[in-house]
Amino acid sequence: MTLDEATRVLESALADAEIEWEPGVADGEYAVTLPGEKKLKTVVSLILRERGMSVSAFVIRAPDENHDAFYRHLLLRNLRLPGLAYAIDKLGDVFVVGEVPLEAVTEAYLDQLFGVLLAACDEPFNDLLLIGFRTSMQKEWDWRISRGESTRNLEAFRQVLARDGDDASS
């Protein structure tokens, strides 16, 4: 498969799936936005080159606490990521990355890839927040409750964060 053919296949797959994208900053890069449930959106960088396509998606920043449990959780999930893997940068921020031969860039493969990427970034998101950021989340919850502020964006964690006497209507 040529680079031009792979480009046509990728653009067709994105259009057919009605996935939002825009050209990235690098040559041959597509910045693709996948909608999520726990993580509202995942931005994926796909870079087409003569020999293949690189895949990279930001998952979550480096944890504030419980580093061993946080990264262990991700390593165990690596066993379920066909062709992709969790990786960290020098700051400890987490990404899902992979390299795909150009010949593998088919509409069927891209459909599977987008599903796996979304599952890898969205499914563990709340668990990762609880493992790596629980203290910060608790402080935020307590501060909002003390000021009568909305806790709407923390509702998924109410059972863990709420204390006796917290206003249930926040």
C-alpha positions in Angstrom: 0.0 0.0 0.0 1.2 3.5 -0.8 1.1 6.5 1.5 -1.5 8.1 -0.8 -3.7 5.0 -0.6 -3.3 4.8 3.2 -4.2 8.5 3.4 -7.4 7.9 1.4 -8.4 4.9 3.6 -7.8 6.9 6.8 -9.8 9.9 5.6 -12.6 7.7 4.4 -12.7 5.7 7.7 -12.8 9.0 9.7 -15.6 10.3 7.5 -17.6 7.1 7.6 -17.4 6.9 11.4 -18.2 10.7 11.6 -15.1 11.1 13.8 -13.9 14.7 14.3 -10.3 15.4 13.1 -8.0 18.1 11.9 -4.5 18.2 10.4 -1.8 18.0 13.1 1.4 19.9 13.3 3.6 17.2 11.8 3.6 16.2 8.1 1.1 13.4 7.7 -0.4 13.9 11.1 -4.1 13.6 11.9 -5.4 14.9 15.3 -8.4 12.8 15.9 -11.0 13.4 18.7 -12.8 10.4 20.1 -15.8 11.1 22.4 -15.8 9.3 25.7 -18.0 8.7 28.7 -15.7 8.9 31.7 -13.1 11.0 30.0 -15.0 13.4 27.9 -12.7 13.2 24.9 -9.5 11.6 23.8 -7.3 13.3 21.3 -5.3 10.8 19.2 -2.3 11.6 17.0 -2.1 9.4 13.9 1.0 10.1 11.7 1.1 8.4 8.3 4.6 7.8 7.0 6.0 5.8 4.1 6.6 2.7 6.2 3.6 2.9 8.6 1.5 4.8 11.0 2.3 5.9 14.5 -0.5 6.1 17.1 -0.4 8.2 20.3 -3.1 9.3 22.7 -2.9 11.1 26.0 -4.6 9.2 28.8 -3.9 11.0 32.1 -1.2 13.1 33.7 1.3 11.6 36.2 -0.3 10.6 39.5 0.1 12.7 42.6 0.2 9.6 44.9 0.1 5.8 44.9 2.6 5.6 42.0 3.2 1.9 42.3 -0.5 1.0 42.3 -1.2 3.5 39.5 1.4 2.2 37.1 0.7 -1.5 38.1 -2.9 -1.0 37.1 -1.8 0.2 33.7 0.7 -2.5 33.2 -1.9 -5.2 33.9 -4.2 -3.5 31.3 -1.4 -3.7 28.7 -2.1 -7.4 28.4 -5.4 -6.5 26.8 -4.3 -4.0 24.3 -3.8 -5.6 20.8 -1.0 -3.7 19.0 -0.9 -0.9 21.5 0.7 -0.3 24.9 0.6 2.2 27.8 3.7 4.3 28.1 4.9 7.2 30.1 6.9 10.3 29.2 9.7 11.8 31.3 7.2 13.5 33.5 5.2 10.3 34.1 2.2 11.4 32.0 0.5 8.3 30.5 -0.1 7.7 26.8 -1.3 4.8 24.7 1.1 4.3 21.8 1.7 2.0 18.9 3.2 1.5 15.4 1.2 0.0 12.5 2.6 -1.2 9.2 1.2 0.8 6.3 -0.4 -2.4 4.8 -2.5 -2.7 8.0 -4.2 0.6 7.5 -7.6 -0.7 6.4 -11.0 0.5 7.3 -11.7 -2.6 9.3 -8.4 -2.2 11.2 -9.0 1.5 11.8 -12.5 0.7 13.2 -10.9 -1.8 15.6 -8.1 0.7 16.5 -10.5 3.5 17.4 -12.4 1.1 19.6 -9.3 -0.1 21.4 -8.0 3.4 21.8 -11.2 4.6 23.3 -11.4 1.6 25.7 -7.8 2.1 26.7 -8.3 5.8 27.5 -11.9 6.0 28.7 -12.6 2.7 30.6 -9.8 3.0 33.3 -10.1 6.8 33.7 -12.1 7.0 36.9 -10.1 4.1 38.5 -6.9 6.0 37.7 -8.2 9.2 39.2 -9.1 7.4 42.4 -5.7 5.6 42.6 -3.5 8.5 41.7 -5.4 11.7 42.7 -7.7 10.7 45.6 -6.3 13.2 48.1 -6.7 16.1 45.7 -10.2 15.0 44.8 -11.1 14.8 48.4 -9.8 18.3 49.1 -11.7 19.6 46.1 -14.9 17.9 47.2 -14.6 19.2 50.8 -13.8 22.7 49.6 -16.9 22.7 47.3 -19.1 21.4 50.0 -17.9 24.0 52.5 -18.7 26.8 50.1 -21.9 25.4 48.8 -20.4 24.9 45.3 -21.6 22.4 42.8 -20.0 18.9 43.0 -21.5 17.9 39.6 -18.2 17.1 37.9 -17.3 14.8 40.9 -20.6 13.0 41.1 -19.1 9.7 39.8 -17.0 9.7 43.0 -19.8 10.7 45.5 -19.8 7.3 47.2 -16.1 7.6 47.9 -15.7 11.3 48.6 -18.9 12.2 50.5 -18.7 12.5 54.2 -21.6 12.3 56.8 -23.5 15.6 56.7 -22.6 16.6 53.1 -25.5 18.2 51.3 -26.8 15.5 49.0 -28.2 18.1 46.6 -24.9 19.7 45.7 
